[in-house]
């Protein structure tokens, strides 16, 4: 494995840099082939061309358009031509710049997540990459910062923490980005950093590859198997699940089976009211939230006004039931909602008693 030091260092110091492919090749040397797929052409043409005697008077060479529509790079040395003219085509002069979307896509795929490219409003060169979520209740948003201004980095990470309000993963080009102050802020935010230099490297075949430490990095966010001391138990909800992915079947007054089926995974558990946090605080009996969930099972997920299961206290009970369901299954929103047109409470998931 070879570190692409020139590539990531250049993006850290000059993320807005632009130039012809020839210029990019000169800036990056052996690292250029790995950036080539991340460049996009602009509608601008270069007016200059690199000179073999760079730094001399009259450098770089001037691009001159000929009458036949072609171009030539001509020496402008004050004492006369010092290097030969170079014939050029329009394609040679097209200015290219970094395609942030492609960089985000490559980074997300290396981390095994779905790319979700989105610039963060108000933060220069900062992009939402996607979400690392081994299970739904343990989500870590991933952001990429390419800002080249060291004096602004602490402020940007602080603002990102205010926006996210939850532990996140920060991608930066190299370790130089993480100053002592920035590292301290990340620690305070319970955030984690990863460099592009560690994420994307060159393998022995000379191809862009995932860094050798990435797998271990991702594994640290995978929750360990539940044990008695690991806190409240939760359902291993797949990261792409929605409330409609669930089927709940009551087996009796104290147990149910929960199945979650998505296009990537299927999970099923037999669970009781205690595991779901629905035990009475003063006894070992189910609480009112569990009994309400049982009522929904008897009514196939619907309790209408005026029915046998209707109760004036259901509004508050539904609110508490939603809190318990969101906490156990690790999804947001309102799994039980009020359907105004139907004048009934409805479940967004399937629920019934096992026949």
C-alpha positions, 0 to 999 in steps of 0.5 A: 500500500502506498499513501497518496501524500501529494494528492491529499496534501494538495486538496488540504491546502488548495481545494479550489485549485484548478488547471489543465490535466497537464498542470494537474499531472505536474502538481501531483506526479504519480498520484495524478491517475487517482485524482483524474476520475475526481476531476470535472471539466469546466467551460474555461480554457487556460490562457497559459501553458507550463514552461520547462524553464519555470520562473524565468522572465516571460514564463509561463508560455502564452496560449495563442489562438491561430486563424485555423482555430487551433492553438499554440503555446508560445514563449514570451521571453524578453530576450527571445524564444527560449523554448519551442512552440507547442501546438495544442488542441482545445481539449488540451486547454480545458481547465479542470477542477475537483468534483466534490461529489465524486470525492464524497461518493468514493469516500462513502463507498470506502466506508461501506455506506450509501453516498448522500452528497450535500454541501452544508450551508454556511460552512465553506468546503464542508459536505455531508457524506452519509451515515454510518449506521450498523443498526438504526439506533446507532447512527453516526453522520459523516462530514467532509471538510476541505477548508484550507484555512487553519485559523478557521478550522476550530470554528468550523468544527464547533459550528458543525457540532452545533448543527449535528448535536450528536457524535459524528465522524469527520473526514479531513485530508490529512492529520495536519488538519487536526490541531490540538485545539480541533482535537480537543473540540472533537473529543468534547463533541464525542466526535471521531476523525478519519483522514482521506490519506488513511481511507484511500490509498494505492494498492500493489497493483497501482489502483485506488483502494481502501486503506488497511485500517478502515475496517477496524475503524468502522468496526468500532461503531458496531455495537457489541452483543447485549449483556446484562451490564450493557444498558437497555436492550434494543432491537437490532433494527437494520439501518434502512428500516422504516416503521412499515418494515415491522410486523409485530405478533402478540403471542400472549399477554407478556410476549410478542415476536417482532420481525423487521424485513428490508431489502438488505436484511431480515431480523426477528426476535421474541421479546417481552414487555420488560425488554421493551421497557414496559414493565410497571415500576412497582410490580413485575406486571405490564404497564399501561403502554404494553396494554395499549399495544396489546389493544392495538394488536387485538384491533389490527393496528387501529383504535377508533373513537367510540370503540371498545378500546377507546379511552380519553387517556389514550392521547397521553398513553399513545405519546408515551407508547411512541417514546418507548417504541422509538427507544427500543427499535431505534427509529424516529417519528410517530409509529402510532399516529392520529388519523383525523379523517378516520377519527382513529389511532393507527399503527404504521407497522403491522400488529395482531395477535398470533392466531 
